[in-house]
Amino acid sequence: MEFKHKSVLLEETIDGLNIKPEGIYVDGTLGGAGHASEVCRRLSAKGRFIGIDQDQDAIVAASERLAAYEDRVTIIRSNYCYMANEVHNLGIQKVNGIVLDLGVSSYQLDNEERGFTYRVDAPLDMRMDQRQSRTAADIVNGYEERELYRIIRDYGEDKFAKNIAKHIVAARQQAPLRTTGELTEIIRQSIPMKIQATGGHPAKRTFQAIRIELNRELDVLRESLDGMIDLLDDGGRICIITFHSLEDRIVKTIFRKNENPCTCPSDFPVCVCGKKSKGKVITRKPILPGTAEQEENPRSKSAKLRIFERRFSD
Ligand SMILES: C[S@@+](CC[C@H](N)C(=O)[O-])C[C@H]1O[C@@H](n2cnc3c(N)ncnc32)[C@H](O)[C@@H]1O
């Protein structure tokens, strides 16, 4: 299957990186190399680009797309939570820019075998990293009802989370759920017909919730962000595109904390905690796709771009 994915907020991200032709740049969510190829195009032969993705299909597609820049590109199959280690293993201590374009690619969503979509019947998989043993089926058949409720409510923001969790547990008592089609049918039965007629696809939110939980998307982001900021050289920037309000909140909070980490009470005349700022938030408000992009690429509608610049203090 051809790797199709339309990059979101492409120009805004590339502008935000302030690319230096001889700099070192890392993309932690390489995907189809849409953002990456624009970065590579702006690098001289002395520049360096490191692309990371945990999905083997993305690695193959990106390697083909970036073949022309072979002399300056290194592609690594890994989780971006290991970015600093991967970069240090290449003998590099600091980088000039980092891109994260979170979530799944359209290729992953559209590829029927991967089990991310409710549009076709396929095994309940949803792994971004195919080496992982746990799949969506383990969550659907193994989580307690209240855990299912929590993830569908929090990660799916589905008003019918309680009902969906209850129906999943009742159905799996007959036989374990194996396919996306079986799960979709249970979700349909859990949501009133009137609501189904007006909202988007009834299974969309639950599928999103299970995917986020399975791939630990929020935990990985929360645990990795400080380390990525530390990897930046003076003046280096990190650009992050999120697609979920909880993801965006993590980025916003961690960026702010790195700009102003001081924990002294506000009535202290001088700082005594000794925590120093690591840089500056460039985007007070997130950058959103314009109407033209939203119309052309509906997937971009929920996208938000935030940028942080590392500044070494004396
Ligand atoms: C939205 S796509 C990126 C698309 C890319 N920017 C482009 O323009 O072609 C997200 C990619 O990030 C990968 N990904 C998501 N979370 C990851 C993680 N924690 N570590 C490594 N790769 C990850 C997914 O496998 C997917 O290929």
The ligand as an SDF file (V2000), in Angstrom:
LIG
                    3D

 27 29  0  0  0  0  0  0  0  0999 V2000
    1.3910   12.3820   12.0980 C   0  0  0  0  0  0  0  0  0  0  0  0
    2.5850   11.2030   11.6400 S   0  0  0  0  0  0  0  0  0  0  0  0
    3.9590   12.1800   11.1290 C   0  0  0  0  0  0  0  0  0  0  0  0
    3.8520   12.6400    9.7200 C   0  0  0  0  0  0  0  0  0  0  0  0
    5.0630   13.4070    9.2180 C   0  0  0  0  0  0  0  0  0  0  0  0
    5.3110   14.5930    9.9880 N   0  0  0  0  0  0  0  0  0  0  0  0
    4.8870   13.7710    7.7500 C   0  0  0  0  0  0  0  0  0  0  0  0
    4.6850   14.9490    7.4560 O   0  0  0  0  0  0  0  0  0  0  0  0
    4.9360   12.8690    6.9080 O   0  0  0  0  0  0  0  0  0  0  0  0
    3.1230   10.5940   13.1610 C   0  0  0  0  0  0  0  0  0  0  0  0
    4.1970    9.5260   13.0890 C   0  0  0  0  0  0  0  0  0  0  0  0
    4.8140    9.4880   14.3510 O   0  0  0  0  0  0  0  0  0  0  0  0
    5.0380    8.1620   14.7290 C   0  0  0  0  0  0  0  0  0  0  0  0
    5.0650    8.1640   16.1830 N   0  0  0  0  0  0  0  0  0  0  0  0
    4.0590    8.5030   17.0230 C   0  0  0  0  0  0  0  0  0  0  0  0
    4.4840    8.4300   18.2930 N   0  0  0  0  0  0  0  0  0  0  0  0
    5.7850    8.0520   18.2570 C   0  0  0  0  0  0  0  0  0  0  0  0
    6.7620    7.8080   19.2480 C   0  0  0  0  0  0  0  0  0  0  0  0
    6.4900    7.9190   20.5470 N   0  0  0  0  0  0  0  0  0  0  0  0
    8.0150    7.4720   18.8510 N   0  0  0  0  0  0  0  0  0  0  0  0
    8.3020    7.3410   17.5260 C   0  0  0  0  0  0  0  0  0  0  0  0
    7.4040    7.5140   16.5460 N   0  0  0  0  0  0  0  0  0  0  0  0
    6.1610    7.8810   16.9010 C   0  0  0  0  0  0  0  0  0  0  0  0
    3.9210    7.3730   14.1130 C   0  0  0  0  0  0  0  0  0  0  0  0
    4.3080    6.0450   13.9160 O   0  0  0  0  0  0  0  0  0  0  0  0
    3.6980    8.1370   12.8070 C   0  0  0  0  0  0  0  0  0  0  0  0
    4.4410    7.5560   11.7540 O   0  0  0  0  0  0  0  0  0  0  0  0
  1  2  1  0
  2  3  1  0
  2 10  1  0
  3  4  1  0
  4  5  1  0
  5  6  1  0
  5  7  1  0
  7  8  2  0
  7  9  1  0
 10 11  1  0
 11 12  1  0
 11 26  1  0
 12 13  1  0
 13 14  1  0
 13 24  1  0
 14 15  1  0
 14 23  1  0
 15 16  2  0
 16 17  1  0
 17 18  1  0
 17 23  2  0
 18 19  1  0
 18 20  2  0
 20 21  1  0
 21 22  2  0
 22 23  1  0
 24 25  1  0
 24 26  1  0
 26 27  1  0
M  CHG  2   2   1   9  -1
M  END
$$$$
